[in-house]
Amino acid sequence: MLNKTLAQNLLQMAIDGGADFAELFVEKTGRNQIMMVNGELEKAVSGIDHGIGIRLLKGGQCLYNISNNLDEGSLIALMNDAVSALEGQASAKALKLHNQKALSSHPVVLKPLSVSKSDKAARLRLASNSAFAYDSRISQARLSLGEQETNILIANSDGQMIETERIYSRFSVEAVASSEHEKQTGHFAPGARRGYEFFRDLPVEDIARDAARMAVTMLDADLCPSGTMPVVIDNGFGGVIFHEACGHGLEATALARNASVFEGKLGQQVASHLVTAIDDATLPNEWGSLDIDDEGEIGRRNVLIENGILKGYLVDRHNGSKLGLSATGSARRQSYRYAPTSRMSNTFIDAGTTSPKAIIRQTPYGLYAKHMGGGSVDTASGEFNFSILEGYLIKDGQIDRPVRGATLIGKGSEVLMKIDQVGSNLALAQGMCGSISGQIQANVGQPMIRVSDLLVGGRAAR
């Protein structure tokens, strides 16, 4: 993707110009997206993007230049431009790059961009038909398949020159149920670091039917009562609350600007003793997994909280240098257009030993959040407000009746301390996470958990 001699010369220019550290990030990405509405193809687009990001670090200063022109003369001019902004003494360090190939634990059978769009559209149509067949009140079904093939080369002034390939596939279905006065939505969007075999083998008709079931169930549901009560949050996407309200506060990105409630709390109890939270980039073929991060560090398993005790943070090179912390393989970016910063990968509350049935049985009254929706979070304070896509009241230790319009309102650090049950049914769910380095693939996850008391917002009847 970039000639080794040219890469070495560019990095030498940076060090000779006074940079403490210099990095080249070269990327070529092919994308494909097919969208379908009510069984009709709405959009089928493909594209290729390529370019380079040049990053120079000097003390606490970070300079970042980009270009989609990889011509030698253009790159030399780009580096000259970056170096001219530096203030400092030139180094006598002589660079020598060493080629590496990242070892992959994410096997791919069929590269997605090699499969015809007609085959993909046919499977989307099957899923659409399945959603409509579930109930006559399904008024709309929106489906999509997104695919990405990315090749990356990273070279830096530490002498590293490493390449990796990342392939992603994701299916999304949204079913809308309508009555005279109400609309409700069911939504699922599974994805993986796999090729077309992921979509080919996925039970898309079952997933679409389940989205329709969710929408219809909530259409008939009573309005949710409000107040403080025990809340049982199910596995999978239930982990979005930890991700948003707590996980971002464990990133060096927040710590370096004094915007984290977890600052200075290493070794302290920050959660219930039942809670162990992990960020694991090594899980095979998972949506957020990394062979190497976007600084060339090997992806790894980082224990963030163990039995309630804060054990570590997620750290990138630049913010780590400010905090006196070593990098943890957590530097990520959307593309070459962004400088990397510390981000999550596959982040989850680890499994406990209690069965989900026992958790429900041991809850005399409360709310069961089966599927979480979107929400808003103040990442500095951890205060959140999340909607529930599918919820039920719990009465006398049993799931009683569906309720709609529910929201969960709280503060992440407080909720962590109030978790009094952790189930055995750990599951992950896929999402896109946004931050200053763009949108990235990230898994959230947890087993079923119970929060002893949490403010539930309901919705007034019309």
Order of alpha helices (4+ residues) and beta strands (2+ residues): alpha-beta-beta-beta-alpha-beta-alpha-beta-beta-beta-beta-alpha-alpha-beta-beta-alpha-alpha-beta-beta-beta-alpha-beta-beta-beta-alpha-beta-beta-beta-beta-alpha-beta-beta-beta-beta
